[in-house]
Amino acid sequence: MPSKTVTVGSAVGLHARPAAIVAEAAEKYDADIDLVLEGGDDEAVDAASALMIMTLGAEKGARLVVTSDDQAAVDEIAALIESDLDAV
């Protein structure tokens, strides 16, 4: 299963606005996309749910593992998480 480890780039982490942007992008894929916070409790959350993304408490610089059966989904979600979504 494709996965990629990325660093959160948003200045204040994955709060409501960045989480909503990631979730909206994830919703367009048929495959499930999971996010796991490195150093957290290893619980995977659904990337298509802004609320679940926010439960990770991922601050700027936190590392997340993005996993899906769809490589394109992994690449797109990983790129979003690495960017500063507060600047969009």
C-alpha positions in Angstrom: 0.0 0.0 0.0 1.5 3.4 -1.0 2.4 5.7 1.8 4.4 8.9 2.3 5.7 10.6 5.4 5.3 14.4 5.3 5.8 17.4 7.6 2.9 19.8 8.3 3.7 23.1 6.6 0.8 25.3 7.7 1.9 27.9 10.1 -0.6 27.0 12.8 -0.9 23.3 12.0 -3.9 21.4 10.7 -6.6 23.5 12.3 -10.1 24.0 10.8 -9.2 25.7 7.5 -6.3 23.6 6.4 -8.1 20.4 7.6 -11.1 21.4 5.4 -8.9 21.9 2.4 -7.3 18.5 2.8 -10.7 16.8 3.5 -12.2 18.4 0.4 -9.3 17.1 -1.8 -9.5 13.6 -0.2 -13.3 13.4 -0.9 -12.8 13.2 -4.6 -11.0 9.9 -4.4 -12.8 6.6 -4.3 -10.0 5.0 -2.2 -9.7 5.5 1.5 -6.9 7.8 2.6 -5.6 7.5 6.1 -3.5 9.9 8.2 -1.4 8.8 11.2 0.5 11.3 13.4 4.1 10.1 14.0 4.7 9.8 17.7 1.0 9.8 18.4 -1.2 6.9 19.4 -0.9 5.3 15.9 -4.7 5.7 15.3 -5.4 6.3 11.6 -7.9 9.0 10.8 -9.9 9.4 7.6 -8.4 12.2 5.5 -11.9 13.0 4.0 -13.1 14.2 7.4 -11.9 17.6 8.5 -13.1 16.9 12.1 -11.0 13.7 12.3 -8.0 15.5 10.9 -8.3 18.1 13.6 -8.4 15.4 16.3 -4.7 14.6 15.4 -3.6 17.9 16.9 -0.9 18.2 14.2 1.0 21.4 14.7 3.5 23.0 12.2 6.5 20.6 11.9 4.5 17.5 13.0 5.1 14.4 10.8 2.2 12.5 9.3 2.0 9.3 7.4 -0.4 9.4 4.4 -1.6 6.0 3.3 -4.0 4.9 0.5 -4.3 2.2 -2.2 -4.3 5.1 -4.7 -0.8 6.6 -5.3 -2.2 9.7 -6.8 -4.3 10.3 -3.6 -1.2 9.8 -1.5 0.8 12.3 -3.6 -1.9 15.0 -3.6 -2.8 14.8 0.1 0.9 14.7 1.0 1.6 17.8 -1.1 -1.3 19.7 0.5 -0.2 18.8 4.1 3.4 19.9 3.3 2.2 23.3 2.0 1.2 26.4 4.0 -2.5 26.1 3.6 -3.0 29.2 5.7 -1.4 31.2 2.8 -4.0 30.0 0.3 
